[in-house]
């Protein structure tokens, strides 16, 4: 009963922890990691990890919860991604800075413009896109995805209202569930609503978790507990849930 971690920041781990993760994937029945990028330096690190391990697949992008890059930096990143298009499985992580905007009111226009560039690029190179977009930001993102007729969109660690959830389901977008499904009611309710054939599982490591994971560094093996909880919520046989989540991820990312 294998799993794939559909969203992890492998380059953000300390070297010792990263080595422990990579060396223990087989014994923990984790077939692959999809490591997303934060910026150009992060893209380059993730590409190195992919070249070193057949179990690592990379997505290239710019995480939105940080200061907007200069035009020169943006163009350098987009150019690098185009040059390495054959070595990535998706554009990501990209999106909008919801949490940063809660701390200080931001001018969203440059963030939306940057996101649109990445969505256009995903369309041009025919690759999936990995999105950081929650609550009202998700509606902005949906509009952009619809504008460019993007079908292969993966909203990681998604939260939103029922109207947005319905829109995303109808558009065929996927979401991935984090280990906080074991103790967060909001995530459990989302699992009840979202179709099993549009779900994946992730850790978003090295982001730490509470509940049974409190005090431990985030390891892809946590996903097995997430799968068990999803099976319980959906009232579907565990082996079947493993199979569906695994095939969803394999099919979406073509790995």
C-alpha positions in Angstrom: 0.0 0.0 0.0 2.3 2.7 -1.4 1.9 6.4 -1.2 3.2 9.5 -3.0 3.9 12.7 -1.1 2.2 15.1 -3.5 3.7 18.3 -2.0 6.9 18.6 0.0 9.7 21.2 0.2 12.6 18.9 0.2 15.2 21.7 -0.2 13.9 23.3 3.1 14.9 20.4 5.3 18.2 20.3 7.2 20.7 18.0 5.4 20.6 15.3 8.0 16.8 15.1 8.0 16.6 15.2 4.2 19.1 12.3 4.0 17.1 10.3 6.5 13.9 10.9 4.5 15.5 9.8 1.2 17.1 6.7 2.7 13.9 5.6 4.5 11.4 6.0 1.7 11.3 2.3 0.7 10.9 1.0 4.2 8.1 3.4 4.8 6.3 2.5 1.5 6.7 6.0 0.1 7.2 5.6 -3.7 7.9 9.2 -4.6 8.2 12.8 -3.5 7.0 15.8 -5.5 9.2 18.6 -4.3 8.0 22.1 -5.0 10.1 25.2 -5.3 10.2 28.6 -3.6 12.3 30.6 -6.0 15.1 30.2 -8.6 17.7 29.0 -6.0 15.1 26.5 -4.7 14.4 25.3 -8.3 18.1 24.6 -8.8 18.4 22.7 -5.5 15.3 20.6 -6.3 16.6 19.7 -9.7 19.9 18.5 -8.1 17.9 16.3 -5.7 15.9 14.9 -8.7 19.1 14.1 -10.5 20.4 12.3 -7.4 17.3 10.2 -6.7 14.8 8.5 -9.0 12.1 8.9 -6.3 12.2 12.7 -6.4 10.2 14.7 -9.0 10.3 18.5 -9.1 8.0 21.4 -9.7 9.5 24.9 -10.5 7.9 28.1 -9.4 7.9 31.0 -6.9 6.1 30.7 -3.5 3.8 33.7 -3.1 4.2 34.2 0.7 7.3 36.3 0.2 8.2 39.7 -1.2 7.4 40.0 -4.9 10.5 39.5 -7.1 11.9 42.2 -9.3 11.0 42.1 -13.0 14.6 41.1 -13.7 14.4 38.2 -11.2 11.0 37.2 -12.6 12.3 37.0 -16.2 15.4 35.1 -15.1 13.2 32.5 -13.3 10.8 32.1 -16.2 13.7 31.8 -18.7 15.3 29.1 -16.5 12.0 27.2 -16.2 11.5 27.2 -19.9 15.1 25.9 -20.4 14.5 23.1 -17.9 10.9 22.3 -18.9 11.7 18.7 -19.7 13.1 18.2 -16.2 10.0 19.3 -14.3 6.7 17.6 -13.8 4.8 20.8 -13.0 4.8 24.6 -12.4 4.8 25.2 -8.6 4.5 26.3 -6.0 2.7 29.5 -7.1 -0.3 31.4 -6.0 -1.4 34.3 -3.8 -0.1 35.5 -0.4 -3.2 35.0 1.7 -1.5 34.6 5.0 1.0 37.4 4.5 -1.9 39.6 3.6 -3.5 38.9 6.9 -0.4 40.3 8.7 0.0 43.4 6.5 -2.4 44.6 3.7 -0.6 44.0 0.4 -1.1 45.4 -3.1 -2.4 42.2 -4.7 -2.1 43.4 -8.3 1.6 42.5 -8.8 1.0 39.1 -7.2 -1.9 38.4 -9.5 0.1 39.5 -12.5 3.0 37.2 -11.5 0.6 34.3 -11.0 -0.9 34.9 -14.4 2.6 34.6 -15.9 3.0 31.2 -14.4 -0.5 30.1 -15.4 0.3 31.2 -19.0 3.6 29.3 -18.8 1.8 26.1 -17.6 -0.5 26.4 -20.6 2.4 27.0 -23.0 4.4 24.0 -21.8 1.3 21.8 -21.1 2.3 21.0 -17.5 0.1 20.8 -14.3 0.2 23.7 -11.9 0.6 23.5 -8.1 -1.3 26.3 -6.3 -1.1 28.0 -2.9 -4.6 29.6 -2.9 -7.0 29.5 0.0 -10.3 31.1 1.0 -11.2 34.1 -1.2 -7.9 33.9 -3.0 -9.0 30.6 -4.6 -11.8 32.4 -6.5 -9.3 34.7 -8.1 -7.1 31.8 -9.0 -10.1 29.9 -10.5 -10.9 32.8 -12.7 -7.3 32.8 -14.1 -7.3 29.1 -14.6 -10.6 29.3 -16.4 -9.3 32.1 -18.6 -6.5 29.9 -19.8 -8.6 26.7 -19.8 -6.2 25.0 -17.4 -7.6 21.7 -16.3 -4.7 20.1 -14.4 -4.6 22.3 -11.3 -3.6 21.0 -7.9 -4.6 23.2 -4.9 -2.4 22.1 -2.0 -3.6 22.3 1.6 -6.8 24.0 0.4 -9.4 25.7 2.6 -12.5 27.5 1.3 -16.2 28.0 1.3 -18.7 25.5 -0.2 -19.3 27.7 -3.3 -15.6 27.7 -4.2 -15.3 23.9 -3.4 -18.2 23.2 -5.8 -16.6 25.3 -8.5 -13.3 23.5 -8.1 -14.9 20.1 -8.2 -16.8 20.9 -11.3 -13.7 22.2 -13.0 -11.9 18.9 -12.2 -9.3 20.5 -10.0 -7.4 18.3 -7.4 -6.6 19.0 -3.8 -4.2 17.3 -1.4 -4.8 16.5 2.2 -2.3 17.1 5.0 -1.7 15.2 8.2 -3.8 17.7 10.1 -6.8 15.8 8.8 -6.4 13.8 12.0 -7.3 16.7 14.2 -8.7 19.6 12.2 -12.4 19.7 11.7 -12.2 22.0 8.7 -10.0 19.6 6.8 -12.2 16.6 7.8 -15.3 18.4 6.5 -13.4 19.1 3.3 -12.6 15.4 2.9 -16.3 14.6 3.3 -17.3 16.9 0.5 -14.5 16.5 -2.1 -14.6 13.4 -4.4 -12.1 10.7 -3.6 -11.1 10.6 -7.3 -9.9 14.2 -7.0 -7.8 13.8 -3.8 -4.1 13.4 -3.2 -2.1 13.4 0.0 0.8 15.5 1.1 2.9 16.6 4.0 4.1 20.1 3.0 7.2 19.2 4.9 9.1 20.4 6.7 6.0 22.2 8.0 5.3 20.8 11.5 2.1 19.2 12.7 0.3 18.8 16.0 -1.7 15.9 17.4 0.1 12.6 17.1 2.9 14.3 15.2 3.7 16.9 17.8 7.4 17.3 18.4 8.5 15.2 15.4 10.0 16.5 12.3 7.7 16.0 9.3 8.3 12.8 7.4 6.4 11.5 4.3 5.5 8.4 6.4 2.9 10.6 8.2 0.8 10.2 5.0 -0.2 6.7 6.0 -2.1 8.1 9.0 -3.8 10.6 6.7 -4.9 7.8 4.3 -6.4 5.9 7.3 -8.3 8.9 8.4 -9.6 9.6 4.9 -10.8 6.0 4.6 -12.6 6.4 7.9 -14.2 9.7 6.9 -15.2 8.4 3.5 -16.3 5.0 4.9 -14.3 3.3 2.1 -12.2 0.2 2.5 -8.6 1.2 3.4 -6.9 -0.7 0.6 -9.2 0.9 -2.0 -8.4 4.4 -0.6 -4.7 3.7 -0.9 -5.2 2.5 -4.5 -7.3 5.5 -5.5 -5.0 8.2 -4.0 -1.9 6.5 -5.4 -3.4 6.3 -8.9 -4.8 9.9 -8.7 -1.3 11.2 -8.1 0.4 9.0 -10.6 -2.1 10.0 -13.3 -2.2 13.7 -12.5 1.6 14.1 -12.6 2.3 11.3 -15.1 5.0 9.8 -12.9 
